[in-house]
Amino acid sequence: MFFRYAVRALSVLALLALPALAHAQVAASFGTSWDGPGTSLQDIVDATYGPGVLTVTTDYIGHDAGDPDPFAWEDQKFEALIVREISGYENSNVVGWYEENGAAPAIDGLGDGVVFTGAEGAGASHLVLFPGLIKFGFYLDPNGDQGANNAPEPEKFFTNRLFNDQGPDGSGAIHAPFGGDIQALVFDLSGYYHQPNVWLVAFEDLDTGANPQPCCTDTDNDYNDFVFEVRAIGTTDAVVTSLGSLKALYRR
């Protein structure tokens, strides 16, 4: 057992020794937030965890070669805490969980559930218990049952980008990444908390398949619309958590 983990740790160190790739494995398209100065995702992260802890444009899971894409969790429970919500839909956005089983979820009350409603804000937290070990992700219902720009009901946005449509209307991606729009960024916070399995999830509540635009058409791709922490085991915990922790140490 010790030998296996030692080899795994050496493999992680070997990955860190490789030269940085010129291009991201999964490239998120970022725009300038419509919400004004001091409200970008980087501003939120810096204010919450301190400058230099995360660089939001490069530290999300999926950016680097070898990162899982898509990412999910596998646990018997999770805790979630709202960090910040900056959105025109903040009073109606709904965040929930869904079971990952290889197919796009229906969000019909079977194998899914609501975590946060629009009435809740920063500091709200919930503990969700499952009857057993399940693999799961999170969804955002933008503007709740009222629908959102380029996301009419019953469209939802998922942490698994492969379940999101391609492009602003689902007819095809007009910018990278291809194969599914990135609607949520996930960051490893284990280095900050000095304990494994703590994650930051940052949702964009407008369809990121469109190109970022000045206020207020299509999307700004600022990923600050619903930002929350999750404490649960990642599906590739043995590798990803260790890699994330080491990255955090090297950044400081």
C-alpha positions in Angstrom: 0.0 0.0 0.0 2.7 2.5 1.0 4.6 1.6 -2.2 1.6 2.3 -4.4 1.0 5.7 -2.8 4.7 6.6 -3.0 4.7 5.8 -6.7 1.6 7.9 -7.2 3.2 10.8 -5.4 6.4 10.5 -7.5 4.2 10.5 -10.6 2.5 13.8 -9.5 5.9 15.4 -8.9 7.0 14.2 -12.4 4.0 15.9 -13.9 4.8 19.2 -12.2 8.4 19.0 -13.6 7.1 18.9 -17.2 7.2 22.3 -19.0 3.9 24.2 -19.1 1.8 23.7 -22.2 1.3 26.7 -24.5 -2.5 26.0 -24.7 -5.1 25.0 -22.2 -6.5 21.5 -22.4 -10.0 23.0 -22.0 -10.0 26.7 -22.8 -12.7 28.7 -20.9 -13.7 31.9 -22.7 -13.6 34.8 -20.2 -15.2 38.3 -20.7 -15.4 41.5 -18.7 -18.0 41.4 -16.0 -21.1 43.6 -16.5 -21.3 44.0 -12.7 -18.8 46.8 -12.4 -15.4 47.2 -10.7 -14.5 44.8 -7.9 -17.0 42.1 -8.8 -15.0 39.8 -11.1 -14.5 36.2 -10.1 -10.8 37.1 -9.5 -11.9 39.9 -7.2 -14.2 37.6 -5.3 -11.5 34.9 -4.9 -8.9 37.5 -3.8 -11.3 39.0 -1.2 -12.3 35.6 0.2 -9.0 33.7 0.2 -6.3 36.3 -0.4 -4.4 37.5 -3.5 -2.3 34.8 -5.2 -4.2 31.8 -3.8 -6.0 31.1 -7.2 -5.7 32.5 -10.6 -9.1 31.9 -12.0 -8.2 32.0 -15.7 -5.7 29.1 -15.3 -6.3 27.2 -12.1 -9.7 25.6 -12.8 -9.8 21.9 -13.1 -9.6 20.9 -16.8 -7.2 23.7 -17.8 -4.0 21.6 -17.5 -3.1 18.5 -19.4 -3.9 15.5 -17.2 -6.8 17.2 -15.4 -10.1 15.3 -15.5 -12.6 16.7 -18.0 -15.4 16.6 -16.9 -15.0 16.6 -13.1 -17.4 15.1 -10.7 -17.7 14.1 -7.0 -18.3 10.7 -5.4 -19.4 10.5 -1.8 -22.2 9.7 0.6 -22.7 13.3 1.4 -21.6 16.9 0.7 -21.7 20.3 2.4 -22.2 23.4 0.3 -21.7 27.1 1.3 -22.6 30.1 -0.8 -19.5 32.4 -1.1 -21.0 35.1 -3.3 -23.8 35.6 -5.8 -23.6 38.6 -8.2 -26.3 38.2 -10.8 -29.4 40.0 -12.2 -31.1 36.6 -11.5 -29.8 36.3 -8.0 -33.3 36.2 -6.5 -34.4 33.4 -8.8 -31.3 31.3 -9.6 -31.6 27.7 -8.3 -28.6 25.4 -7.7 -29.0 21.7 -7.2 -27.2 18.3 -7.4 -27.7 15.5 -9.8 -26.5 11.9 -10.0 -23.9 11.2 -12.7 -24.7 8.1 -14.5 -23.3 8.8 -18.0 -26.4 10.4 -19.5 -27.7 14.0 -19.3 -29.9 14.2 -16.2 -33.6 15.0 -16.6 -33.9 17.0 -13.3 -37.2 15.6 -12.4 -36.9 14.8 -8.7 -35.4 11.4 -9.3 -31.7 11.3 -8.7 -31.4 15.0 -8.2 -32.4 17.7 -5.7 -32.3 21.4 -4.9 -29.4 22.7 -2.8 -29.9 26.5 -2.9 -32.9 28.7 -3.9 -32.9 32.3 -5.1 -34.0 33.4 -1.6 -30.6 32.4 -0.1 -27.4 34.5 -0.2 -23.8 34.5 0.9 -23.2 32.5 4.0 -26.1 30.1 3.5 -25.1 26.4 3.8 -26.6 23.0 3.5 -25.6 19.4 4.3 -27.0 16.8 1.9 -26.9 13.2 2.8 -27.3 10.3 0.3 -28.5 6.7 1.2 -25.2 5.4 -0.1 -22.1 6.2 -2.2 -23.1 8.1 -5.4 -21.3 10.0 -8.2 -22.7 13.5 -8.6 -22.4 16.9 -10.0 -24.2 20.2 -9.7 -26.6 22.1 -11.9 -27.8 25.7 -12.2 -31.3 26.6 -13.2 -30.8 30.1 -14.5 -33.5 32.5 -13.4 -35.5 29.5 -12.1 -38.7 28.7 -13.9 -38.7 32.0 -15.7 -35.9 31.0 -18.1 -32.8 33.1 -19.1 -31.2 34.5 -22.2 -30.3 31.7 -24.6 -31.5 29.3 -21.8 -35.3 28.9 -22.0 -37.0 26.5 -19.6 -36.4 23.6 -19.0 -32.7 24.1 -19.9 -30.2 23.8 -17.1 -26.4 24.3 -16.9 -24.3 21.5 -15.5 -20.8 21.2 -13.9 -20.3 18.4 -16.5 -19.9 20.5 -19.6 -20.7 17.6 -21.8 -24.3 17.9 -20.7 -24.5 21.6 -21.8 -25.5 22.5 -25.3 -22.9 23.6 -27.9 -23.1 27.3 -28.8 -25.6 29.9 -27.7 -28.6 28.1 -29.2 -27.3 24.5 -29.3 -26.7 24.5 -33.0 -22.9 24.3 -32.7 -20.0 25.9 -30.8 -18.7 29.2 -32.1 -15.6 29.2 -29.9 -13.6 26.7 -27.8 -14.2 24.4 -26.1 -16.1 22.2 -28.4 -18.2 19.3 -27.3 -20.1 21.3 -24.6 -20.1 24.8 -23.2 -18.3 25.5 -19.9 -21.0 26.9 -17.6 -19.1 26.2 -14.3 -15.5 26.3 -13.2 -14.2 24.1 -10.4 -11.2 24.9 -8.3 -9.3 22.8 -5.8 -9.1 24.6 -2.4 -7.2 21.8 -0.6 -4.0 23.8 -0.6 -5.7 26.8 1.0 -7.5 24.8 3.7 -4.6 22.3 4.2 -7.1 19.5 3.9 -8.4 17.5 1.0 -11.7 17.6 -0.8 -12.6 21.2 -0.6 -13.7 22.8 -3.9 -14.9 26.1 -5.2 -17.6 26.1 -7.9 -18.3 29.2 -10.0 -21.3 29.2 -12.3 -22.0 31.5 -15.2 -25.8 32.0 -15.5 -25.9 33.1 -19.1 -25.1 30.8 -21.9 -21.3 30.8 -22.4 -21.6 29.5 -25.9 -22.1 33.1 -27.1 -19.1 35.4 -27.4 -18.6 37.7 -24.4 -20.2 41.1 -25.2 -20.4 44.6 -23.6 -23.4 45.0 -21.4 -26.0 43.7 -21.8 -26.5 41.2 -24.6 -25.7 37.5 -24.9 -23.2 36.9 -22.1 -20.2 38.4 -20.2 -18.7 35.0 -19.2 -17.6 36.4 -15.8 -18.4 33.2 -13.9 -19.3 35.2 -10.7 -23.0 34.6 -10.8 -23.2 31.8 -8.2 -20.0 31.0 -6.3 -20.1 28.3 -3.6 -17.8 25.9 -1.8 -18.3 22.1 -1.8 -16.8 19.7 0.7 -16.9 16.2 -0.8 -14.7 13.6 -2.3 -13.6 14.2 -5.9 -13.9 11.2 -8.2 -10.1 11.4 -8.9 -9.2 12.5 -5.4 -6.0 10.4 -5.1 -4.5 12.3 -8.0 -6.3 15.6 -8.3 -6.2 16.6 -4.7 -2.5 15.9 -4.4 -1.8 17.7 -7.6 -3.9 20.7 -6.6 -2.2 20.9 -3.2 1.2 20.8 -4.7 0.3 23.5 -7.3 -0.9 25.7 -4.4 2.3 25.2 -2.6 4.4 26.1 -5.7 2.2 29.2 -6.3 3.0 30.7 -2.8 
